[in-house]
Amino acid sequence: MAGVTIELFTGADGGVAVWMFAAFVVTFAITRVVVRMIRAGRGPFRDTTVGSVHVHHHVYGIFLILIAGAGEFVYRPGPPWVQVLAAVFGAGAALTLDEFALWLHLDDVYWAREGRKSVDAVLIATVIGAFLVLGARPFEDTAGEGRVAFAVTIATQLALAFVAIFKGKIASGLIGIVVPFVAVVAAVRLAKPASPWARSRYRPGSRRLQRAETRFSRKRWESVKDLLAGAPSEGRT
């Protein structure tokens, strides 16, 4: 599908994407090591507090994103500062998304089951970032199509991504905006049983709903998430 090309960048643009992606991955890895040490009571690290207020690390991430954005928009720097700003943005994005569940639920659910949404957000961002490093450019007319054809292509990509999200496949839908093939596969396959699509189109007791419940009952990624981020607690700690 047009609108996205994949090529490994070796020029300045690719360097910026690589710096941003590398800073994101490294910052997330270091952050999870530190918070797991704090949780276990090992090492020199402790929670940061101001008075009685616990300062979560997504606060630092927000400031880093703001600094990087302001620096880029105001100064439009060339190398090496554009790479520095890209790394600052990537680090800020990692710190912010690592606590995605907290600002989604407006509650400290970092180690609770709901906190798994933070891991999901980071994994989605990592996959999208990897494709950006490889040169994926959504909404760019690299095929030289006419305006009408290009508009139809983009509308189709977004429609497929929306169908995937409506089927409960949020990760596939978001990744599908960058890589349309992912959205196509997610859009044509079964919806998750709790999704809006399944609730409106799969009748209770129907064979399709039973297939969906069987397929999505397997938590294949839970052990991977536990390895990456630590197993969640039953309570909120």
Backbone as CSV, one residue per row, in Angstrom:
resi,resn,N_x,N_y,N_z,CA_x,CA_y,CA_z,C_x,C_y,C_z
1,MET,0.849,-1.179,0.000,0.000,0.000,0.000,0.889,1.236,0.000
2,ALA,0.524,2.210,-0.837,1.337,3.403,-0.953,1.206,4.250,0.296
3,GLY,2.091,5.239,0.390,2.048,6.134,1.534,3.113,5.816,2.558
4,VAL,3.715,4.635,2.476,4.764,4.251,3.417,5.864,3.535,2.653
5,THR,7.090,3.951,2.877,8.223,3.230,2.314,9.127,2.805,3.457
6,ILE,9.862,1.722,3.250,10.805,1.230,4.243,12.194,1.231,3.622
7,GLU,13.101,2.003,4.206,14.481,1.999,3.761,15.357,2.405,4.933
8,LEU,16.507,1.809,5.036,17.398,2.110,6.137,18.061,3.446,5.876
9,PHE,17.867,4.391,6.781,18.439,5.716,6.630,19.906,5.710,7.038
10,THR,20.715,6.393,6.270,22.116,6.574,6.623,22.483,8.043,6.682
11,GLY,21.562,8.916,6.271,21.827,10.342,6.275,21.493,10.973,7.600
12,ALA,21.379,12.329,7.576,21.152,13.085,8.814,19.815,12.732,9.441
13,ASP,18.769,12.587,8.619,17.451,12.254,9.154,17.475,10.918,9.869
14,GLY,18.129,9.948,9.264,18.230,8.656,9.905,18.975,8.725,11.211
15,GLY,20.021,9.571,11.249,20.753,9.729,12.487,19.879,10.260,13.600
16,VAL,19.024,11.219,13.289,18.114,11.774,14.291,17.171,10.697,14.806
17,ALA,16.595,9.915,13.898,15.674,8.852,14.302,16.378,7.810,15.157
18,VAL,17.604,7.473,14.795,18.361,6.476,15.553,18.657,6.990,16.957
19,TRP,19.072,8.241,17.087,19.348,8.814,18.406,18.093,8.823,19.271
20,MET,16.980,9.215,18.688,15.722,9.252,19.439,15.321,7.846,19.885
21,PHE,15.406,6.885,18.973,15.013,5.508,19.284,15.951,4.886,20.315
22,ALA,17.265,5.084,20.144,18.228,4.512,21.079,18.044,5.086,22.472
23,ALA,17.829,6.397,22.570,17.614,7.026,23.878,16.345,6.497,24.523
24,PHE,15.318,6.269,23.728,14.059,5.738,24.237,14.263,4.352,24.845
25,VAL,14.900,3.456,24.096,15.082,2.075,24.550,16.000,2.021,25.770
26,VAL,17.118,2.742,25.720,18.071,2.712,26.832,17.446,3.299,28.097
27,THR,16.732,4.420,27.951,16.110,5.053,29.119,15.055,4.145,29.739
28,PHE,14.260,3.492,28.906,13.250,2.578,29.445,13.913,1.429,30.198
29,ALA,14.977,0.852,29.611,15.662,-0.268,30.257,16.248,0.155,31.605
30,ILE,16.927,1.294,31.640,17.525,1.776,32.887,16.443,2.083,33.915
31,THR,15.353,2.703,33.466,14.271,3.057,34.382,13.676,1.826,35.042
32,ARG,13.437,0.791,34.245,12.841,-0.417,34.817,13.798,-1.127,35.775
33,VAL,15.084,-1.077,35.485,16.053,-1.661,36.418,16.022,-0.898,37.739
34,VAL,16.010,0.423,37.668,16.022,1.249,38.877,14.757,1.044,39.705
35,VAL,13.581,1.072,39.057,12.343,0.951,39.829,12.196,-0.452,40.429
36,ARG,12.721,-1.456,39.743,12.665,-2.800,40.323,13.611,-2.920,41.515
37,MET,14.734,-2.222,41.476,15.627,-2.202,42.631,14.980,-1.467,43.803
38,ILE,14.301,-0.360,43.502,13.593,0.375,44.555,12.511,-0.507,45.169
39,ARG,11.785,-1.213,44.318,10.721,-2.093,44.795,11.264,-3.188,45.703
40,ALA,12.452,-3.702,45.358,13.056,-4.780,46.141,13.844,-4.265,47.334
41,GLY,14.005,-2.941,47.437,14.764,-2.371,48.535,16.247,-2.598,48.430
42,ARG,16.744,-2.725,47.192,18.167,-2.965,46.970,18.805,-1.753,46.303
43,GLY,20.093,-1.555,46.591,20.834,-0.485,45.943,20.597,0.870,46.581
44,PRO,21.208,1.914,46.007,21.138,3.251,46.611,19.900,4.054,46.225
45,PHE,19.090,3.521,45.314,17.991,4.311,44.770,16.782,4.308,45.704
46,ARG,16.089,5.455,45.753,14.878,5.590,46.548,13.874,6.450,45.779
47,ASP,12.605,6.355,46.154,11.589,7.210,45.550,11.907,8.675,45.846
48,THR,11.616,9.535,44.867,11.824,10.964,45.049,10.562,11.591,45.613
49,THR,10.716,12.348,46.680,9.574,13.020,47.289,9.895,14.492,47.506
50,VAL,8.870,15.311,47.380,8.957,16.732,47.727,7.945,16.957,48.830
51,GLY,8.436,17.082,50.064,7.528,17.092,51.195,6.901,15.719,51.343
52,SER,5.581,15.668,51.237,4.877,14.388,51.308,4.427,13.896,49.933
53,VAL,4.845,14.598,48.886,4.401,14.273,47.522,5.445,13.410,46.830
54,HIS,5.019,12.258,46.327,5.891,11.385,45.544,5.970,11.918,44.120
55,VAL,7.177,12.266,43.694,7.371,12.779,42.333,7.651,11.594,41.413
56,HIS,6.695,11.272,40.551,6.856,10.157,39.618,7.788,10.553,38.483
57,HIS,8.438,9.545,37.883,9.427,9.882,36.865,8.819,10.375,35.561
58,HIS,7.500,10.212,35.363,6.934,10.796,34.148,6.937,12.317,34.202
59,VAL,7.063,12.897,35.391,7.183,14.357,35.516,8.465,14.828,34.844
60,TYR,9.579,14.122,35.110,10.834,14.461,34.450,10.716,14.260,32.940
61,GLY,10.004,13.209,32.548,9.828,12.950,31.125,9.082,14.056,30.423
62,ILE,8.044,14.581,31.065,7.274,15.675,30.465,8.155,16.897,30.262
63,PHE,8.977,17.225,31.259,9.863,18.381,31.136,10.883,18.175,30.019
64,LEU,11.414,16.958,29.903,12.378,16.691,28.838,11.739,16.835,27.462
65,ILE,10.507,16.342,27.308,9.804,16.477,26.031,9.567,17.946,25.707
66,LEU,9.163,18.730,26.714,8.929,20.160,26.499,10.213,20.882,26.101
67,ILE,11.309,20.539,26.770,12.595,21.165,26.443,13.021,20.820,25.022
68,ALA,12.902,19.543,24.663,13.297,19.118,23.321,12.425,19.778,22.256
69,GLY,11.116,19.820,22.494,10.220,20.434,21.522,10.483,21.917,21.360
70,ALA,10.640,22.622,22.467,10.908,24.058,22.398,12.238,24.330,21.706
71,GLY,13.262,23.527,22.042,14.561,23.717,21.410,14.525,23.507,19.914
72,GLU,13.781,22.501,19.467,13.678,22.224,18.034,12.893,23.311,17.308
73,PHE,11.753,23.710,17.853,10.897,24.679,17.170,11.495,26.084,17.151
74,VAL,12.175,26.458,18.236,12.701,27.821,18.339,14.030,27.971,17.601
75,TYR,14.946,26.998,17.771,16.300,27.164,17.244,16.564,26.415,15.946
76,ARG,15.780,25.381,15.649,15.994,24.575,14.442,17.474,24.239,14.260
77,PRO,18.097,23.605,15.257,19.552,23.406,15.200,19.956,22.345,14.192
78,GLY,21.181,22.450,13.746,21.770,21.403,12.921,22.578,20.465,13.790
79,PRO,23.302,19.526,13.155,24.146,18.620,13.922,25.217,19.405,14.695
80,PRO,25.596,18.983,15.892,25.118,17.775,16.594,23.925,18.024,17.506
81,TRP,23.485,19.302,17.593,22.442,19.620,18.579,21.092,19.017,18.235
82,VAL,20.816,18.818,16.956,19.542,18.195,16.604,19.521,16.748,17.096
83,GLN,20.678,16.082,17.055,20.753,14.726,17.602,20.608,14.735,19.124
84,VAL,21.173,15.753,19.770,21.038,15.876,21.218,19.566,16.059,21.594
85,LEU,18.865,16.938,20.869,17.445,17.147,21.147,16.638,15.886,20.882
86,ALA,17.010,15.135,19.838,16.313,13.882,19.553,16.491,12.899,20.700
87,ALA,17.714,12.829,21.250,17.968,11.926,22.379,17.214,12.381,23.617
88,VAL,17.167,13.694,23.849,16.410,14.226,24.991,14.930,13.898,24.849
89,PHE,14.403,14.055,23.637,12.993,13.728,23.400,12.738,12.247,23.614
90,GLY,13.619,11.397,23.089,13.444,9.954,23.257,13.476,9.545,24.718
91,ALA,14.407,10.121,25.483,14.487,9.808,26.912,13.230,10.277,27.637
92,GLY,12.762,11.478,27.307,11.542,11.992,27.929,10.331,11.154,27.592
93,ALA,10.249,10.710,26.333,9.122,9.869,25.928,9.125,8.544,26.684
94,ALA,10.315,7.973,26.899,10.403,6.709,27.635,9.944,6.888,29.078
95,LEU,10.407,7.944,29.732,10.011,8.190,31.125,8.508,8.433,31.228
96,THR,7.948,9.115,30.246,6.519,9.430,30.275,5.664,8.202,29.996
97,LEU,6.001,7.466,28.954,5.199,6.295,28.602,5.364,5.167,29.613
98,ASP,6.486,5.127,30.318,6.664,4.091,31.333,5.649,4.245,32.461
99,GLU,5.048,5.409,32.584,3.988,5.614,33.566,2.676,6.003,32.874
100,PHE,2.492,5.493,31.667,1.276,5.758,30.898,0.020,5.401,31.687
101,ALA,0.062,4.266,32.387,-1.116,3.814,33.133,-1.491,4.785,34.243
102,LEU,-0.496,5.477,34.809,-0.788,6.399,35.910,-1.581,7.598,35.420
103,TRP,-1.141,8.182,34.285,-1.901,9.336,33.812,-3.141,8.938,33.031
104,LEU,-3.287,7.661,32.707,-4.542,7.183,32.118,-5.590,6.970,33.206
105,HIS,-5.192,6.346,34.315,-6.120,6.044,35.409,-6.172,7.144,36.463
106,LEU,-5.231,8.110,36.394,-5.125,9.158,37.420,-5.010,8.532,38.809
107,ASP,-4.204,7.482,38.894,-4.007,6.768,40.153,-2.665,6.042,40.077
108,ASP,-2.070,5.764,41.237,-0.782,5.090,41.273,-0.982,3.582,41.107
109,VAL,-1.016,3.157,39.840,-1.250,1.743,39.533,0.002,1.108,38.922
110,TYR,1.161,1.696,39.198,2.392,1.281,38.517,2.650,-0.215,38.644
111,TRP,2.504,-0.755,39.856,2.777,-2.177,40.063,1.504,-3.016,40.097
112,ALA,0.364,-2.401,39.844,-0.891,-3.149,39.803,-1.094,-3.755,38.413
113,ARG,-2.116,-4.590,38.293,-2.407,-5.204,37.000,-2.697,-4.138,35.942
114,GLU,-3.357,-3.035,36.352,-3.647,-1.959,35.400,-2.373,-1.313,34.862
115,GLY,-1.287,-1.419,35.646,-0.026,-0.831,35.219,0.569,-1.474,33.985
116,ARG,0.038,-2.630,33.602,0.514,-3.293,32.391,0.275,-2.435,31.140
117,LYS,-0.665,-1.500,31.225,-0.905,-0.610,30.078,0.333,0.210,29.754
118,SER,1.148,0.515,30.765,2.389,1.248,30.520,3.340,0.416,29.670
119,VAL,3.448,-0.878,29.987,4.318,-1.760,29.211,3.807,-1.881,27.779
120,ASP,2.495,-2.005,27.638,1.912,-2.066,26.295,2.257,-0.812,25.495
121,ALA,2.128,0.355,26.134,2.410,1.619,25.453,3.864,1.696,25.016
122,VAL,4.779,1.257,25.873,6.206,1.291,25.542,6.518,0.325,24.405
123,LEU,5.938,-0.869,24.437,6.190,-1.839,23.370,5.660,-1.334,22.028
124,ILE,4.484,-0.723,22.045,3.933,-0.162,20.806,4.848,0.938,20.275
125,ALA,5.268,1.840,21.172,6.151,2.928,20.758,7.481,2.393,20.245
126,THR,7.984,1.309,20.844,9.247,0.724,20.401,9.131,0.174,18.983
127,VAL,8.034,-0.522,18.706,7.841,-1.076,17.361,7.714,0.050,16.331
128,ILE,6.910,1.067,16.654,6.748,2.196,15.735,8.083,2.905,15.533
129,GLY,8.827,3.112,16.638,10.127,3.763,16.522,11.090,2.973,15.665
130,ALA,11.061,1.652,15.774,11.945,0.818,14.960,11.641,0.988,13.478
131,PHE,10.366,1.049,13.141,10.009,1.244,11.731,10.384,2.643,11.250
132,LEU,10.293,3.644,12.126,10.722,4.986,11.744,12.228,5.021,11.479
133,VAL,12.987,4.291,12.283,14.429,4.195,12.061,14.714,3.547,10.712
134,LEU,13.912,2.541,10.364,14.087,1.870,9.074,13.631,2.722,7.901
135,GLY,12.961,3.829,8.197,12.578,4.736,7.124,11.109,4.778,6.795
136,ALA,10.263,4.149,7.616,8.823,4.208,7.368,8.356,5.648,7.531
137,ARG,7.603,6.147,6.564,7.100,7.508,6.617,5.618,7.523,6.238
138,PRO,4.723,7.386,7.231,3.293,7.427,6.913,2.891,8.812,6.410
139,PHE,1.877,8.839,5.590,1.308,10.083,5.067,2.302,10.858,4.201
140,GLU,3.224,10.154,3.569,4.159,10.796,2.649,3.992,10.165,1.274
141,ASP,3.758,10.987,0.271,3.495,10.487,-1.079,4.809,10.166,-1.778
142,THR,5.382,9.031,-1.411,6.658,8.635,-1.999,6.488,7.971,-3.358
143,ALA,5.273,7.571,-3.675,5.040,6.884,-4.948,4.694,7.856,-6.068
144,GLY,4.608,9.150,-5.753,4.287,10.133,-6.776,2.863,10.023,-7.286
145,GLU,1.932,9.621,-6.448,0.541,9.488,-6.849,-0.098,10.864,-7.006
146,GLY,-1.201,10.906,-7.731,-1.975,12.126,-7.804,-2.645,12.411,-6.474
147,ARG,-3.169,13.616,-6.317,-3.745,14.010,-5.026,-4.936,13.143,-4.645
148,VAL,-5.789,12.842,-5.626,-6.977,12.048,-5.326,-6.577,10.632,-4.909
149,ALA,-5.690,10.011,-5.680,-5.251,8.651,-5.370,-4.552,8.609,-4.017
150,PHE,-3.740,9.623,-3.757,-3.028,9.662,-2.479,-4.003,9.827,-1.324
151,ALA,-5.009,10.693,-1.493,-6.010,10.890,-0.438,-6.788,9.613,-0.170
152,VAL,-7.131,8.875,-1.238,-7.847,7.605,-1.073,-6.974,6.595,-0.344
153,THR,-5.694,6.569,-0.682,-4.766,5.643,-0.022,-4.687,5.926,1.466
154,ILE,-4.516,7.190,1.833,-4.415,7.563,3.242,-5.723,7.259,3.971
155,ALA,-6.851,7.576,3.333,-8.148,7.301,3.958,-8.332,5.807,4.197
156,THR,-7.878,4.984,3.250,-7.983,3.535,3.402,-7.101,3.042,4.546
157,GLN,-5.871,3.573,4.633,-4.979,3.194,5.721,-5.610,3.513,7.075
158,LEU,-6.143,4.718,7.207,-6.726,5.129,8.479,-7.983,4.323,8.796
159,ALA,-8.770,4.011,7.758,-9.983,3.227,7.978,-9.641,1.826,8.484
160,LEU,-8.633,1.195,7.883,-8.217,-0.136,8.323,-7.677,-0.091,9.748
161,ALA,-6.896,0.950,10.059,-6.377,1.094,11.412,-7.515,1.284,12.409
162,PHE,-8.522,2.070,12.027,-9.662,2.293,12.909,-10.435,0.998,13.135
163,VAL,-10.625,0.196,12.096,-11.319,-1.083,12.244,-10.553,-1.987,13.208
164,ALA,-9.224,-2.018,13.066,-8.412,-2.838,13.965,-8.579,-2.392,15.416
165,ILE,-8.554,-1.082,15.647,-8.740,-0.560,17.005,-10.145,-0.869,17.503
166,PHE,-11.150,-0.726,16.642,-12.543,-1.008,17.004,-12.721,-2.489,17.352
167,LYS,-11.859,-3.339,16.782,-11.891,-4.762,17.102,-11.094,-5.092,18.367
168,GLY,-10.634,-4.066,19.055,-9.911,-4.267,20.300,-8.426,-4.471,20.135
169,LYS,-7.914,-4.340,18.924,-6.488,-4.558,18.648,-5.801,-3.201,18.543
170,ILE,-5.661,-2.551,19.687,-5.143,-1.187,19.703,-3.711,-1.136,19.200
171,ALA,-2.891,-2.069,19.661,-1.490,-2.081,19.236,-1.376,-2.250,17.724
172,SER,-2.100,-3.210,17.181,-2.037,-3.449,15.734,-2.562,-2.250,14.957
173,GLY,-3.609,-1.609,15.475,-4.151,-0.442,14.793,-3.169,0.709,14.751
174,LEU,-2.508,0.984,15.875,-1.551,2.086,15.914,-0.321,1.781,15.068
175,ILE,0.175,0.567,15.169,1.320,0.185,14.337,0.922,0.187,12.861
176,GLY,-0.332,-0.175,12.591,-0.816,-0.213,11.218,-0.861,1.136,10.545
177,ILE,-0.877,2.223,11.313,-0.809,3.554,10.710,0.539,3.756,10.039
178,VAL,1.584,3.154,10.627,2.930,3.252,10.067,3.194,2.137,9.064
179,VAL,2.692,0.930,9.375,2.877,-0.225,8.486,1.495,-0.757,8.119
180,PRO,0.931,-0.337,6.990,-0.454,-0.679,6.645,-0.756,-2.166,6.638
181,PHE,0.210,-3.014,6.286,-0.041,-4.454,6.234,-0.513,-4.977,7.583
182,VAL,0.035,-4.425,8.680,-0.366,-4.854,10.018,-1.839,-4.534,10.249
183,ALA,-2.272,-3.352,9.821,-3.676,-2.971,9.979,-4.585,-3.853,9.134
184,VAL,-4.143,-4.217,7.940,-4.944,-5.084,7.069,-5.190,-6.423,7.751
185,VAL,-4.135,-7.047,8.263,-4.260,-8.354,8.917,-5.169,-8.249,10.138
186,ALA,-4.968,-7.215,10.961,-5.772,-7.060,12.174,-7.230,-6.778,11.850
187,ALA,-7.466,-6.052,10.763,-8.832,-5.675,10.410,-9.658,-6.850,9.895
188,VAL,-9.019,-7.808,9.233,-9.776,-8.914,8.636,-9.910,-10.105,9.583
189,ARG,-9.119,-10.137,10.652,-9.189,-11.271,11.564,-10.222,-11.026,12.661
190,LEU,-10.437,-12.055,13.495,-11.450,-11.984,14.539,-11.199,-10.834,15.503
191,ALA,-12.305,-10.248,15.997,-12.209,-9.195,17.001,-12.045,-9.808,18.379
192,LYS,-11.457,-9.038,19.291,-11.388,-9.479,20.676,-12.799,-9.513,21.260
193,PRO,-13.116,-10.499,22.089,-14.509,-10.678,22.544,-15.090,-9.500,23.321
194,ALA,-14.250,-8.698,23.992,-14.755,-7.564,24.761,-14.747,-6.256,23.972
195,SER,-14.373,-6.317,22.706,-14.249,-5.109,21.889,-15.613,-4.597,21.452
196,PRO,-15.711,-3.309,21.088,-16.980,-2.775,20.562,-17.465,-3.535,19.334
197,TRP,-16.544,-3.962,18.475,-16.921,-4.716,17.276,-17.619,-6.019,17.660
198,ALA,-17.033,-6.756,18.599,-17.614,-8.045,19.004,-18.951,-7.842,19.705
199,ARG,-19.059,-6.837,20.529,-20.318,-6.597,21.241,-21.451,-6.253,20.295
200,SER,-21.134,-5.595,19.194,-22.182,-5.170,18.272,-22.451,-6.168,17.151
201,ARG,-21.497,-7.066,16.858,-21.638,-7.933,15.686,-21.592,-9.428,15.993
202,TYR,-21.081,-9.821,17.164,-21.027,-11.240,17.511,-22.156,-11.558,18.487
203,ARG,-23.104,-12.348,18.058,-24.237,-12.691,18.918,-23.782,-13.580,20.080
204,PRO,-24.393,-13.414,21.269,-24.065,-14.283,22.402,-24.263,-15.750,22.042
205,GLY,-23.278,-16.583,22.329,-23.366,-18.000,22.032,-23.028,-18.368,20.608
206,SER,-22.735,-17.366,19.759,-22.426,-17.661,18.361,-21.054,-18.320,18.233
207,ARG,-20.877,-19.030,17.133,-19.602,-19.724,16.903,-18.459,-18.722,16.776
208,ARG,-18.731,-17.592,16.167,-17.685,-16.584,15.993,-17.218,-16.039,17.343
209,LEU,-18.166,-15.793,18.246,-17.801,-15.296,19.570,-17.019,-16.353,20.338
210,GLN,-17.417,-17.609,20.214,-16.692,-18.682,20.894,-15.261,-18.800,20.373
211,ARG,-15.090,-18.663,19.059,-13.746,-18.690,18.482,-12.900,-17.541,18.996
212,ALA,-13.511,-16.363,19.093,-12.783,-15.194,19.586,-12.360,-15.379,21.039
213,GLU,-13.266,-15.921,21.851,-12.944,-16.146,23.269,-11.829,-17.168,23.422
214,THR,-11.845,-18.195,22.574,-10.794,-19.213,22.630,-9.455,-18.642,22.190
215,ARG,-9.470,-17.884,21.096,-8.224,-17.352,20.553,-7.577,-16.363,21.508
216,PHE,-8.366,-15.482,22.115,-7.792,-14.414,22.920,-7.750,-14.740,24.411
217,SER,-8.031,-15.994,24.756,-7.890,-16.399,26.154,-6.438,-16.698,26.502
218,ARG,-5.607,-16.887,25.484,-4.197,-17.200,25.706,-3.409,-15.916,25.923
219,LYS,-2.786,-15.793,27.079,-2.004,-14.610,27.429,-0.540,-14.863,27.068
220,ARG,-0.264,-14.841,25.775,1.076,-15.214,25.333,2.142,-14.200,25.718
221,TRP,1.749,-12.946,25.894,2.737,-11.906,26.142,2.920,-11.592,27.622
222,GLU,2.097,-12.177,28.494,2.183,-11.812,29.907,3.536,-12.169,30.511
223,SER,4.063,-13.344,30.180,5.359,-13.738,30.736,6.474,-12.841,30.216
224,VAL,6.351,-12.397,28.950,7.344,-11.481,28.390,7.299,-10.145,29.120
225,LYS,6.095,-9.652,29.401,5.953,-8.390,30.119,6.497,-8.500,31.538
226,ASP,6.258,-9.649,32.181,6.795,-9.856,33.528,8.319,-9.817,33.512
227,LEU,8.914,-10.409,32.474,10.366,-10.424,32.362,10.910,-9.015,32.148
228,LEU,10.234,-8.237,31.316,10.695,-6.889,31.004,10.489,-5.922,32.160
229,ALA,9.335,-6.013,32.801,8.924,-4.949,33.729,8.709,-5.408,35.155
230,GLY,8.789,-6.702,35.418,8.500,-7.187,36.759,7.039,-7.581,36.898
231,ALA,6.782,-8.617,37.648,5.418,-9.120,37.817,4.585,-8.108,38.623
232,PRO,3.329,-7.906,38.243,2.483,-6.963,38.984,2.077,-7.519,40.331
233,SER,1.737,-6.628,41.254,1.232,-7.022,42.560,-0.278,-7.125,42.515
234,GLU,-0.839,-7.881,43.439,-2.297,-7.983,43.514,-2.892,-6.658,43.979
235,GLY,-2.220,-6.017,44.936,-2.670,-4.712,45.395,-1.932,-3.615,44.686
236,ARG,-2.150,-2.381,45.077,-1.502,-1.250,44.458,-0.401,-0.765,45.386
237,THR,0.842,-0.907,44.926,1.978,-0.513,45.762,2.844,0.485,45.033
